[in-house]
Amino acid sequence: MDDNNRYRITTEDQLPALYQDTLPAFWRTHAREGSFLGKDGITARYAVLRNPDSRRAIIIVNGRLESYLKYQETALDLYRQGYSLYLIDHRGQGLSDRLLADDHKGHVAWFDDYVEDLKTFHDQVVLADRPQKRFLLAHSMGGTICARYLTRWPDDIDAAALCSPMMGIRLTPLPGWFALGLARLIARTRRRLGLAPGYAPGQGRYRDRPFAGNRLSHSPARYAEFRRLYLANPRVQLGGPTAEWVYEGMLGARRAVVEAGQIRTPLLLLQAGSDSVVTARDQDAFCANMAAGGHPCAGGKPLRIEGARHEILNESDPYRLPALTAILDFFGRH
């Protein structure tokens, strides 16, 4: 067995057969999809894969633009390690209810609506199965949601791993303070004029983007599968964010960093070394604030995966394998 892959995590040479046969059969056999009512009566969709040999549960919390359908390979890897998986689609995206007439607009009224929905999912769906251990595994915006969750409900989760968490958004060439103010001005002006939330400047409906020049992954195969999945399931397609989402997202990220010192849950933060979507500086500040509060991130700072792009869990093997190995090692200690 490869010492660098002691958990037998799926590798890129296995992907053709995996995508064609293994994953469809695995999902069909083990995934049970359902829904619950989130805040203000919004219907949120989820999938559960119950492992009969384990009382350890991982809640997978995805990022903006995403659906739980995108995490089938990761779910398979974790299921094979004896975990049950609970995957949620956030309000306004994936298979959950959209919030605006133009269902390609990425929108949320208040960032903490995501956090309230996650709490409902935890209490109504996850706890119903009475797992002995509960873990959070989050990506990007999901990491911000989970950080906010942990400050409010510190006893719910045994350990959390945040991959490329959105503690700050890269908005080059605009400085963060200017982008925050501009988004707030646009949102308030539209509201004052009685207009529906509009796309943030430069944003629009979903577009299928080629692998060349993408900022998310070095893996052509995993990126192609993501594109195929979204083309085959138009319902999960999502375009750019509204100005309101930009404002709420930036505000939620800022609060997550400021309040990080309140977190008591063991937490591993994985930082993508070549991330051009979110900011490493704010992830560093998040871990520094956790340490100042007396409960530092695992290792005392972010675990940096050098060279990795934003989507660590959908990256090529040299980045994905060490990341998932570190996550499984970390969860195994708690």
C-alpha contacts under 8 A as a table, 3 or more apart, distances in Angstrom:
res1	aa1	res2	aa2	distance
1	M	5	N	7.37
1	M	6	R	6.64
2	D	5	N	5.20
2	D	6	R	6.22
3	D	6	R	5.48
4	N	321	L	7.62
4	N	322	P	7.58
5	N	8	R	5.37
5	N	9	I	6.32
5	N	321	L	6.79
5	N	325	T	7.52
6	R	9	I	7.82
7	Y	81	Q	7.44
7	Y	325	T	7.06
8	R	77	D	7.99
9	I	77	D	5.71
9	I	321	L	6.90
9	I	324	L	7.94
10	T	14	Q	6.65
10	T	15	L	7.71
10	T	73	E	7.78
10	T	77	D	6.74
11	T	14	Q	5.53
11	T	15	L	6.81
11	T	317	D	6.20
12	E	15	L	5.16
12	E	221	A	7.28
12	E	316	S	7.19
12	E	317	D	6.65
13	D	16	P	7.41
14	Q	17	A	6.02
14	Q	18	L	6.02
15	L	18	L	4.68
15	L	19	Y	5.80
15	L	221	A	7.32
16	P	19	Y	5.51
16	P	20	Q	6.19
17	A	20	Q	5.14
17	A	21	D	5.67
17	A	22	T	6.60
18	L	21	D	5.62
18	L	22	T	4.62
18	L	23	L	5.59
19	Y	22	T	6.43
19	Y	23	L	5.63
19	Y	24	P	7.11
19	Y	225	E	7.83
20	Q	23	L	7.14
20	Q	24	P	7.04
21	D	24	P	5.80
21	D	25	A	6.27
22	T	25	A	5.39
22	T	26	F	6.00
23	L	26	F	4.92
23	L	27	W	5.94
23	L	72	Q	6.95
23	L	73	E	6.99
23	L	76	L	7.57
24	P	27	W	5.26
24	P	28	R	5.98
25	A	28	R	5.11
25	A	29	T	6.02
26	F	29	T	5.26
26	F	30	H	5.99
26	F	31	A	7.75
26	F	76	L	7.51
27	W	30	H	5.40
27	W	31	A	5.09
27	W	72	Q	7.33
28	R	31	A	6.12
30	H	49	L	5.36
30	H	50	R	7.04
31	A	47	A	6.08
31	A	48	V	5.56
31	A	49	L	4.74
31	A	50	R	7.78
32	R	47	A	5.47
32	R	48	V	5.19
32	R	49	L	6.36
33	E	45	R	7.34
33	E	46	Y	5.65
33	E	47	A	4.19
33	E	48	V	6.30
34	G	45	R	5.81
34	G	46	Y	5.45
34	G	47	A	6.24
35	S	43	T	6.43
35	S	44	A	5.42
35	S	45	R	4.32
35	S	46	Y	5.84
36	F	43	T	5.75
36	F	44	A	5.52
36	F	45	R	6.72
36	F	121	F	7.39
37	L	40	D	7.98
37	L	41	G	5.20
37	L	42	I	5.48
37	L	43	T	4.71
37	L	44	A	6.18
38	G	41	G	5.49
38	G	42	I	5.03
38	G	43	T	6.02
38	G	44	A	6.27
38	G	116	E	7.43
38	G	117	D	5.02
38	G	120	T	6.75
39	K	42	I	6.08
39	K	113	D	6.53
39	K	116	E	6.67
39	K	117	D	6.23
42	I	91	R	6.94
42	I	97	D	6.24
43	T	91	R	7.45
43	T	96	S	6.00
43	T	97	D	5.50
44	A	88	I	7.50
44	A	89	D	6.34
44	A	90	H	6.49
44	A	91	R	5.93
44	A	95	L	7.58
44	A	96	S	4.51
44	A	97	D	6.35
44	A	117	D	7.95
45	R	88	I	6.25
45	R	89	D	5.57
45	R	90	H	7.80
45	R	95	L	5.94
45	R	96	S	4.97
46	Y	68	Y	7.41
46	Y	86	Y	7.33
46	Y	87	L	5.50
46	Y	88	I	4.37
46	Y	89	D	5.92
47	A	68	Y	7.45
47	A	86	Y	6.01
47	A	87	L	5.21
47	A	88	I	6.63
48	V	84	S	7.58
48	V	85	L	5.69
48	V	86	Y	4.64
48	V	87	L	6.37
49	L	79	Y	7.86
49	L	84	S	5.61
49	L	85	L	5.02
49	L	86	Y	6.56
50	R	83	Y	7.88
50	R	84	S	4.67
50	R	85	L	6.48
51	N	54	S	5.71
51	N	55	R	7.98
51	N	79	Y	6.79
51	N	82	G	6.51
51	N	83	Y	6.11
51	N	84	S	4.77
51	N	85	L	7.93
53	D	82	G	6.44
54	S	57	A	7.99
54	S	82	G	5.56
54	S	83	Y	5.93
54	S	84	S	6.87
55	R	83	Y	7.38
55	R	84	S	7.45
55	R	130	R	7.73
55	R	131	P	4.67
55	R	132	Q	5.34
55	R	133	K	6.64
56	R	82	G	7.53
56	R	83	Y	5.32
56	R	84	S	6.27
56	R	131	P	5.66
56	R	132	Q	5.98
56	R	133	K	4.76
56	R	134	R	6.15
56	R	135	F	7.92
57	A	83	Y	5.49
57	A	84	S	4.69
57	A	85	L	5.82
57	A	86	Y	7.29
57	A	131	P	6.15
57	A	132	Q	7.95
57	A	133	K	6.11
57	A	134	R	4.93
57	A	135	F	6.14
58	I	83	Y	6.63
58	I	84	S	6.25
58	I	85	L	5.08
58	I	86	Y	6.20
58	I	134	R	5.95
58	I	135	F	4.66
58	I	136	L	5.68
58	I	137	L	6.64
59	I	85	L	6.00
59	I	86	Y	4.64
59	I	87	L	5.87
59	I	88	I	7.94
59	I	134	R	7.45
59	I	135	F	6.08
59	I	136	L	4.92
59	I	137	L	6.05
60	I	85	L	7.16
60	I	86	Y	6.09
60	I	87	L	4.88
60	I	88	I	6.90
60	I	136	L	6.21
60	I	137	L	4.89
60	I	138	A	5.74
61	V	87	L	6.48
61	V	88	I	6.24
61	V	89	D	7.84
61	V	136	L	7.28
61	V	137	L	6.18
61	V	138	A	4.56
61	V	139	H	6.51
61	V	142	G	5.02
61	V	143	G	7.50
61	V	146	C	7.77
62	N	66	E	6.21
62	N	67	S	6.96
62	N	68	Y	6.88
62	N	88	I	7.47
62	N	89	D	7.32
62	N	90	H	7.97
62	N	138	A	5.80
62	N	139	H	5.22
62	N	140	S	7.21
62	N	141	M	7.09
62	N	142	G	5.01
63	G	66	E	5.63
63	G	138	A	7.61
63	G	139	H	5.35
63	G	140	S	5.03
63	G	141	M	4.51
63	G	142	G	4.87
63	G	143	G	7.79
64	R	93	Q	7.68
64	R	106	G	7.92
64	R	140	S	7.46
64	R	141	M	5.83
64	R	142	G	7.67
65	L	93	Q	6.45
65	L	94	G	7.26
65	L	106	G	7.50
65	L	237	Q	7.45
65	L	238	L	5.61
65	L	239	G	7.37
66	E	70	K	6.96
66	E	89	D	7.68
66	E	93	Q	6.98
66	E	94	G	5.96
66	E	236	V	7.63
67	S	70	K	5.70
67	S	71	Y	7.75
67	S	88	I	7.84
67	S	89	D	5.57
67	S	93	Q	7.09
67	S	94	G	4.29
67	S	95	L	6.88
67	S	236	V	6.54
68	Y	71	Y	5.45
68	Y	72	Q	7.46
68	Y	87	L	5.76
68	Y	88	I	6.18
68	Y	89	D	5.93
68	Y	94	G	7.30
69	L	72	Q	5.96
69	L	229	L	7.95
70	K	73	E	7.89
70	K	226	F	6.44
70	K	229	L	7.46
71	Y	74	T	5.30
71	Y	75	A	6.03
72	Q	75	A	4.94
72	Q	76	L	6.17
73	E	76	L	5.11
73	E	77	D	6.37
74	T	77	D	5.09
74	T	78	L	6.25
74	T	313	L	7.13
75	A	78	L	5.21
75	A	79	Y	5.90
75	A	85	L	6.63
76	L	79	Y	5.06
76	L	80	R	6.15
77	D	80	R	5.40
77	D	81	Q	6.80
78	L	81	Q	5.14
78	L	82	G	6.87
78	L	83	Y	5.90
78	L	84	S	7.92
78	L	85	L	7.74
79	Y	82	G	5.25
79	Y	83	Y	4.90
79	Y	84	S	6.10
79	Y	85	L	7.02
80	R	83	Y	7.28
86	Y	126	V	7.09
88	I	118	L	7.95
88	I	121	F	7.83
89	D	93	Q	6.65
89	D	94	G	5.49
89	D	95	L	6.38
89	D	96	S	5.87
90	H	93	Q	5.83
90	H	94	G	6.96
90	H	96	S	6.41
90	H	114	Y	6.55
90	H	117	D	7.76
91	R	94	G	7.98
91	R	96	S	5.49
91	R	97	D	5.86
91	R	98	R	6.50
91	R	99	L	7.47
91	R	108	V	7.71
91	R	114	Y	7.02
92	G	96	S	6.28
92	G	97	D	5.59
92	G	98	R	3.93
92	G	99	L	5.30
92	G	103	D	7.80
92	G	106	G	6.45
92	G	107	H	6.21
92	G	108	V	6.95
93	Q	96	S	5.81
93	Q	97	D	7.03
93	Q	98	R	6.11
93	Q	106	G	7.03
93	Q	236	V	6.66
93	Q	237	Q	7.82
93	Q	238	L	6.55
94	G	235	R	7.14
94	G	236	V	4.34
94	G	237	Q	7.07
94	G	238	L	7.66
95	L	235	R	6.57
95	L	236	V	5.72
98	R	101	A	7.98
98	R	103	D	5.64
99	L	103	D	7.11
99	L	107	H	6.80
99	L	108	V	7.42
100	L	103	D	5.71
100	L	105	K	7.10
100	L	107	H	7.66
102	D	105	K	5.93
103	D	106	G	7.82
103	D	238	L	7.32
104	H	204	G	7.89
104	H	205	R	5.43
104	H	206	Y	6.46
104	H	237	Q	6.87
104	H	238	L	4.55
104	H	239	G	4.71
104	H	240	G	7.30
105	K	198	G	7.77
105	K	199	Y	6.61
105	K	204	G	7.50
105	K	205	R	6.91
105	K	238	L	6.56
105	K	239	G	5.54
105	K	240	G	5.91
105	K	241	P	5.71
105	K	242	T	6.24
106	G	238	L	6.52
106	G	239	G	6.30
106	G	240	G	5.74
106	G	241	P	4.16
106	G	242	T	5.92
106	G	245	W	6.87
107	H	241	P	5.99
107	H	242	T	5.64
107	H	244	E	6.80
107	H	245	W	5.06
108	V	111	F	6.42
108	V	113	D	7.59
108	V	244	E	7.05
108	V	245	W	5.54
108	V	248	E	7.54
109	A	113	D	7.53
109	A	244	E	7.03
109	A	245	W	7.35
109	A	248	E	7.66
110	W	113	D	5.53
110	W	114	Y	7.97
110	W	248	E	6.15
111	F	114	Y	5.93
111	F	115	V	7.38
111	F	245	W	7.91
111	F	248	E	5.37
111	F	249	G	6.31
111	F	251	L	7.97
111	F	252	G	5.93
112	D	115	V	4.76
112	D	116	E	6.17
112	D	145	I	7.60
112	D	148	R	7.87
112	D	252	G	7.52
113	D	116	E	5.09
113	D	117	D	6.21
114	Y	117	D	5.17
114	Y	118	L	6.30
114	Y	145	I	6.57
115	V	118	L	5.12
115	V	119	K	6.36
115	V	145	I	5.57
115	V	146	C	7.33
115	V	148	R	6.85
115	V	149	Y	5.85
116	E	119	K	5.12
116	E	120	T	6.35
117	D	120	T	5.07
117	D	121	F	6.17
118	L	121	F	4.98
118	L	122	H	6.10
118	L	149	Y	7.90
119	K	122	H	5.03
119	K	123	D	6.11
119	K	149	Y	7.56
120	T	123	D	5.15
120	T	124	Q	5.79
120	T	125	V	7.86
121	F	124	Q	5.40
121	F	125	V	5.35
121	F	126	V	6.64
122	H	125	V	5.76
122	H	126	V	4.84
122	H	127	L	6.11
123	D	126	V	6.18
123	D	127	L	5.30
123	D	128	A	7.33
124	Q	127	L	6.23
124	Q	128	A	6.14
125	V	128	A	5.35
125	V	129	D	7.27
126	V	129	D	5.80
126	V	130	R	7.18
126	V	131	P	7.59
127	L	130	R	4.97
127	L	131	P	6.81
131	P	134	R	6.65
133	K	157	I	7.63
133	K	158	D	6.25
134	R	156	D	7.47
134	R	157	I	5.25
134	R	158	D	5.55
134	R	159	A	7.29
135	F	157	I	5.68
135	F	158	D	5.74
135	F	159	A	5.15
135	F	160	A	5.52
135	F	161	A	7.97
135	F	331	F	7.39
136	L	146	C	7.43
136	L	157	I	7.08
136	L	159	A	6.59
136	L	160	A	4.49
136	L	161	A	6.16
136	L	162	L	7.89
137	L	160	A	5.96
137	L	161	A	4.96
137	L	162	L	5.99
137	L	163	C	7.63
138	A	141	M	7.99
138	A	142	G	4.97
138	A	143	G	4.93
138	A	146	C	7.11
138	A	160	A	7.96
138	A	161	A	6.42
138	A	162	L	4.88
138	A	163	C	5.93
138	A	165	P	7.54
139	H	142	G	5.01
139	H	143	G	5.38
139	H	162	L	6.03
139	H	163	C	4.76
139	H	164	S	6.00
139	H	165	P	5.90
139	H	311	E	7.61
140	S	143	G	5.22
140	S	144	T	6.98
140	S	162	L	7.66
140	S	163	C	6.36
140	S	164	S	5.08
140	S	165	P	4.01
140	S	166	M	4.71
140	S	278	V	7.78
141	M	144	T	5.18
141	M	145	I	6.39
141	M	165	P	6.20
141	M	166	M	5.11
142	G	145	I	5.00
142	G	146	C	6.10
142	G	162	L	7.97
142	G	165	P	7.02
142	G	166	M	7.75
143	G	146	C	5.06
143	G	147	A	6.10
143	G	162	L	5.16
143	G	163	C	6.86
143	G	164	S	7.47
143	G	165	P	4.43
143	G	166	M	6.29
144	T	147	A	5.12
144	T	148	R	6.27
144	T	165	P	6.02
144	T	166	M	5.64
144	T	167	M	6.33
144	T	252	G	7.03
144	T	253	A	5.88
144	T	256	A	6.30
145	I	148	R	5.25
145	I	149	Y	6.14
146	C	149	Y	4.79
146	C	150	L	6.12
147	A	150	L	5.22
147	A	151	T	6.57
147	A	256	A	5.94
147	A	260	A	7.31
147	A	263	I	7.76
148	R	151	T	5.43
148	R	152	R	6.75
148	R	252	G	7.96
148	R	255	R	7.83
148	R	256	A	5.68
149	Y	152	R	5.37
149	Y	153	W	6.05
149	Y	154	P	7.83
150	L	153	W	5.26
150	L	154	P	4.99
150	L	156	D	7.97
150	L	157	I	7.70
150	L	263	I	5.97
150	L	264	R	7.77
150	L	265	T	7.01
151	T	154	P	6.00
151	T	259	E	7.20
151	T	260	A	7.36
151	T	262	Q	5.68
151	T	263	I	5.19
151	T	264	R	7.94
153	W	156	D	5.85
154	P	157	I	6.79
154	P	263	I	6.90
154	P	264	R	6.41
154	P	265	T	6.38
155	D	158	D	7.56
155	D	265	T	7.88
157	I	160	A	7.29
157	I	265	T	6.96
158	D	265	T	6.47
158	D	266	P	7.05
158	D	334	H	6.67
159	A	265	T	5.74
159	A	266	P	4.84
159	A	267	L	5.80
159	A	331	F	6.67
159	A	334	H	6.68
160	A	265	T	7.18
160	A	266	P	6.42
160	A	267	L	4.82
160	A	268	L	6.32
160	A	331	F	7.94
161	A	267	L	5.74
161	A	268	L	4.65
161	A	269	L	5.85
161	A	270	L	7.40
161	A	327	I	6.56
162	L	165	P	5.72
162	L	267	L	7.59
162	L	268	L	6.28
162	L	269	L	4.88
162	L	270	L	6.10
163	C	269	L	6.16
163	C	270	L	4.81
163	C	271	Q	6.52
163	C	272	A	7.92
163	C	311	E	7.90
163	C	312	I	6.71
163	C	313	L	7.77
164	S	269	L	7.55
164	S	270	L	5.98
164	S	271	Q	5.19
164	S	272	A	6.00
164	S	275	D	7.84
164	S	278	V	7.20
164	S	310	H	6.15
164	S	311	E	7.28
164	S	312	I	7.29
165	P	269	L	7.65
165	P	270	L	7.97
165	P	271	Q	7.82
165	P	278	V	7.45
165	P	283	Q	7.21
166	M	169	I	6.35
166	M	253	A	6.31
166	M	278	V	5.62
166	M	279	T	7.44
166	M	283	Q	7.91
167	M	253	A	4.61
167	M	254	R	6.62
167	M	256	A	6.87
167	M	257	V	6.43
167	M	278	V	7.10
167	M	279	T	6.94
167	M	282	D	5.39
167	M	283	Q	5.70
167	M	286	F	7.39
168	G	250	M	6.72
168	G	253	A	5.91
168	G	254	R	7.07
168	G	278	V	5.56
168	G	279	T	5.18
168	G	280	A	7.98
168	G	281	R	8.00
168	G	282	D	5.57
168	G	283	Q	7.58
169	I	176	G	7.90
169	I	250	M	6.93
169	I	277	V	6.33
169	I	278	V	4.48
169	I	279	T	5.94
170	R	176	G	7.96
170	R	276	S	6.70
170	R	277	V	5.42
170	R	278	V	5.13
170	R	279	T	5.94
171	L	174	L	5.55
171	L	175	P	6.99
171	L	176	G	6.95
171	L	179	A	7.34
172	T	175	P	6.93
174	L	178	F	6.46
174	L	179	A	6.01
175	P	178	F	5.46
175	P	179	A	6.29
176	G	179	A	5.15
176	G	180	L	6.09
177	W	180	L	5.22
177	W	181	G	6.26
178	F	181	G	5.15
178	F	182	L	6.04
179	A	182	L	5.06
179	A	183	A	6.05
180	L	183	A	5.30
180	L	184	R	6.22
180	L	246	V	7.55
180	L	247	Y	5.73
180	L	250	M	6.76
180	L	251	L	7.92
181	G	184	R	5.11
181	G	185	L	6.12
181	G	247	Y	7.99
182	L	185	L	5.06
182	L	186	I	6.18
183	A	186	I	5.22
183	A	187	A	6.09
183	A	200	A	7.42
183	A	243	A	5.01
183	A	244	E	6.66
183	A	246	V	6.31
183	A	247	Y	5.31
184	R	187	A	5.18
184	R	188	R	6.06
184	R	243	A	7.25
184	R	244	E	7.04
184	R	247	Y	5.75
185	L	188	R	5.29
185	L	189	T	5.97
186	I	189	T	5.19
186	I	190	R	6.18
186	I	243	A	6.42
187	A	190	R	5.38
187	A	191	R	6.21
187	A	197	P	6.93
187	A	243	A	5.65
187	A	244	E	5.35
188	R	191	R	5.03
188	R	192	R	6.01
189	T	192	R	5.06
189	T	193	L	6.24
190	R	193	L	5.13
190	R	194	G	6.20
190	R	195	L	4.99
190	R	196	A	6.89
190	R	197	P	6.73
190	R	198	G	7.91
191	R	194	G	5.06
191	R	195	L	5.74
191	R	196	A	7.16
191	R	197	P	7.50
192	R	195	L	7.60
197	P	242	T	6.27
197	P	243	A	7.23
197	P	244	E	6.94
198	G	242	T	5.31
198	G	243	A	6.57
199	Y	202	G	7.74
199	Y	203	Q	5.59
199	Y	204	G	6.25
199	Y	240	G	6.60
199	Y	241	P	5.80
199	Y	242	T	4.06
199	Y	243	A	6.01
200	A	203	Q	5.53
200	A	240	G	7.40
200	A	241	P	6.03
200	A	242	T	4.73
200	A	243	A	4.35
200	A	244	E	7.99
200	A	246	V	7.39
201	P	243	A	7.70
203	Q	239	G	7.48
203	Q	240	G	4.87
203	Q	241	P	6.78
203	Q	242	T	7.96
204	G	239	G	5.74
204	G	240	G	5.23
204	G	241	P	7.97
205	R	238	L	6.91
205	R	239	G	4.16
205	R	240	G	6.25
206	Y	237	Q	6.19
206	Y	238	L	5.28
206	Y	239	G	3.85
206	Y	240	G	7.02
207	R	239	G	7.18
208	D	227	R	6.85
208	D	231	L	7.92
209	R	214	N	7.63
209	R	227	R	7.98
210	P	213	G	7.56
210	P	214	N	7.14
211	F	214	N	5.44
211	F	220	P	6.52
211	F	223	Y	6.71
211	F	224	A	7.34
214	N	217	S	7.04
215	R	275	D	7.61
215	R	276	S	6.57
215	R	277	V	7.46
215	R	309	R	6.48
215	R	310	H	6.93
216	L	275	D	7.97
216	L	309	R	5.37
216	L	310	H	4.96
216	L	311	E	5.26
216	L	315	E	7.82
217	S	220	P	7.75
217	S	223	Y	6.73
217	S	308	A	7.51
217	S	309	R	5.38
217	S	310	H	6.77
217	S	311	E	5.91
217	S	312	I	7.47
217	S	314	N	6.57
217	S	315	E	4.89
217	S	316	S	6.97
218	H	308	A	7.76
218	H	309	R	7.08
218	H	315	E	5.84
218	H	316	S	5.56
219	S	222	R	5.43
219	S	223	Y	6.01
219	S	314	N	7.52
219	S	315	E	5.54
219	S	316	S	4.44
219	S	317	D	7.98
220	P	223	Y	5.18
220	P	224	A	5.92
221	A	224	A	5.11
221	A	225	E	6.24
222	R	225	E	5.09
222	R	226	F	6.34
222	R	314	N	6.18
222	R	315	E	7.23
222	R	316	S	7.69
223	Y	226	F	5.12
223	Y	227	R	6.40
223	Y	314	N	7.52
224	A	227	R	5.09
224	A	228	R	6.09
225	E	228	R	4.97
225	E	229	L	5.98
226	F	229	L	5.16
226	F	230	Y	6.35
227	R	230	Y	5.26
227	R	231	L	6.16
228	R	231	L	5.16
228	R	232	A	6.02
229	L	232	A	5.19
229	L	233	N	6.12
230	Y	233	N	5.04
230	Y	234	P	5.99
230	Y	236	V	6.34
230	Y	237	Q	6.00
231	L	234	P	5.80
231	L	237	Q	7.91
233	N	236	V	5.95
233	N	237	Q	7.41
234	P	237	Q	5.31
241	P	244	E	7.89
241	P	245	W	5.77
241	P	246	V	6.54
242	T	245	W	5.11
242	T	246	V	6.42
243	A	246	V	5.06
243	A	247	Y	6.22
244	E	247	Y	5.15
244	E	248	E	6.06
245	W	248	E	5.06
245	W	249	G	5.66
246	V	249	G	5.08
246	V	250	M	6.03
247	Y	250	M	5.34
247	Y	251	L	6.07
248	E	251	L	5.00
248	E	252	G	5.88
249	G	252	G	5.09
249	G	253	A	6.12
250	M	253	A	5.12
250	M	254	R	6.14
251	L	254	R	5.10
251	L	255	R	6.22
252	G	255	R	5.19
252	G	256	A	6.17
253	A	256	A	5.04
253	A	257	V	6.45
254	R	257	V	5.32
254	R	258	V	6.26
255	R	258	V	5.05
255	R	259	E	5.90
256	A	259	E	5.35
256	A	260	A	5.87
256	A	286	F	7.54
257	V	260	A	5.22
257	V	282	D	7.15
257	V	283	Q	7.80
257	V	285	A	6.68
257	V	286	F	4.66
257	V	289	N	7.16
258	V	261	G	7.42
258	V	286	F	7.39
258	V	289	N	7.19
259	E	262	Q	5.73
259	E	263	I	7.69
259	E	289	N	7.70
260	A	263	I	5.58
260	A	286	F	5.87
260	A	287	C	7.45
260	A	289	N	5.51
260	A	290	M	5.05
260	A	293	G	7.66
261	G	289	N	4.95
261	G	290	M	4.20
261	G	291	A	6.91
261	G	292	A	6.16
261	G	293	G	4.05
261	G	294	G	7.31
261	G	295	H	7.48
262	Q	290	M	7.19
262	Q	293	G	6.26
263	I	290	M	6.65
263	I	293	G	7.69
263	I	295	H	7.13
264	R	295	H	5.90
265	T	295	H	7.85
266	P	295	H	7.58
266	P	297	C	7.01
266	P	298	A	7.04
267	L	296	P	7.95
267	L	297	C	5.30
267	L	298	A	5.92
268	L	297	C	5.70
268	L	298	A	5.06
268	L	302	P	7.20
268	L	303	L	7.44
268	L	327	I	7.62
268	L	330	F	7.46
269	L	283	Q	8.00
269	L	297	C	6.77
269	L	298	A	7.45
269	L	301	K	7.64
269	L	302	P	4.96
269	L	303	L	6.06
270	L	302	P	5.65
270	L	303	L	4.80
270	L	304	R	5.90
270	L	305	I	7.00
270	L	323	A	7.35
271	Q	280	A	6.90
271	Q	283	Q	7.60
271	Q	302	P	5.89
271	Q	303	L	5.83
271	Q	304	R	4.56
271	Q	305	I	6.00
272	A	275	D	5.26
272	A	304	R	5.98
272	A	305	I	5.18
272	A	306	E	6.47
272	A	307	G	6.88
272	A	308	A	4.84
272	A	309	R	5.61
272	A	310	H	5.86
272	A	312	I	6.76
273	G	304	R	6.01
273	G	305	I	5.48
273	G	306	E	4.30
273	G	307	G	4.81
273	G	308	A	5.27
273	G	309	R	6.81
274	S	306	E	6.98
274	S	307	G	4.99
274	S	308	A	5.26
274	S	309	R	4.92
274	S	310	H	7.23
275	D	278	V	6.38
275	D	279	T	7.37
275	D	280	A	7.78
275	D	308	A	6.88
275	D	309	R	4.77
275	D	310	H	4.78
276	S	279	T	7.41
276	S	309	R	7.35
276	S	310	H	6.94
277	V	310	H	6.46
278	V	310	H	7.69
279	T	282	D	5.70
279	T	283	Q	6.75
280	A	283	Q	5.02
280	A	284	D	6.14
281	R	284	D	5.14
281	R	285	A	6.32
282	D	285	A	4.86
282	D	286	F	6.11
283	Q	286	F	4.98
283	Q	287	C	6.44
283	Q	302	P	7.22
284	D	287	C	5.30
284	D	288	A	6.17
284	D	301	K	6.76
284	D	302	P	6.60
285	A	288	A	4.91
285	A	289	N	6.10
286	F	289	N	5.22
286	F	290	M	6.29
287	C	290	M	4.96
287	C	291	A	6.20
287	C	296	P	6.35
287	C	297	C	5.59
287	C	300	G	7.17
287	C	301	K	5.64
287	C	302	P	6.84
288	A	291	A	5.10
288	A	292	A	6.22
288	A	296	P	7.30
288	A	301	K	7.25
289	N	292	A	4.91
289	N	293	G	6.25
289	N	296	P	7.95
290	M	293	G	5.09
290	M	294	G	6.60
290	M	295	H	5.54
290	M	296	P	4.90
290	M	297	C	6.54
291	A	294	G	5.13
291	A	295	H	5.20
291	A	296	P	3.79
291	A	297	C	6.90
291	A	300	G	7.08
292	A	295	H	7.47
292	A	296	P	7.45
293	G	296	P	7.56
296	P	299	G	7.68
296	P	300	G	5.28
296	P	301	K	7.43
297	C	300	G	5.01
297	C	301	K	5.69
297	C	302	P	7.00
298	A	301	K	6.74
298	A	302	P	7.64
299	G	302	P	7.35
299	G	303	L	7.40
305	I	308	A	5.77
305	I	319	Y	6.47
305	I	322	P	7.94
305	I	323	A	7.21
306	E	319	Y	7.87
307	G	319	Y	7.66
308	A	311	E	7.91
308	A	312	I	6.47
308	A	315	E	7.19
308	A	319	Y	5.79
309	R	312	I	6.48
309	R	315	E	7.22
311	E	314	N	5.34
311	E	315	E	5.97
312	I	315	E	5.00
312	I	319	Y	6.69
312	I	320	R	5.77
312	I	323	A	7.18
313	L	320	R	5.68
313	L	323	A	7.58
313	L	324	L	7.46
314	N	320	R	6.87
315	E	319	Y	6.11
315	E	320	R	5.33
316	S	319	Y	5.88
316	S	320	R	5.91
317	D	320	R	4.95
317	D	321	L	5.37
318	P	321	L	6.08
318	P	322	P	7.07
319	Y	322	P	5.94
319	Y	323	A	6.36
320	R	323	A	5.14
320	R	324	L	6.09
321	L	324	L	5.39
321	L	325	T	6.00
322	P	325	T	4.99
322	P	326	A	6.04
323	A	326	A	5.22
323	A	327	I	6.28
324	L	327	I	4.95
324	L	328	L	6.08
325	T	328	L	5.20
325	T	329	D	6.04
326	A	329	D	5.07
326	A	330	F	6.01
327	I	330	F	5.05
327	I	331	F	6.13
328	L	331	F	5.17
328	L	332	G	5.89
329	D	332	G	5.08
329	D	333	R	6.54
330	F	333	R	5.40
330	F	334	H	7.03
331	F	334	H	5.37
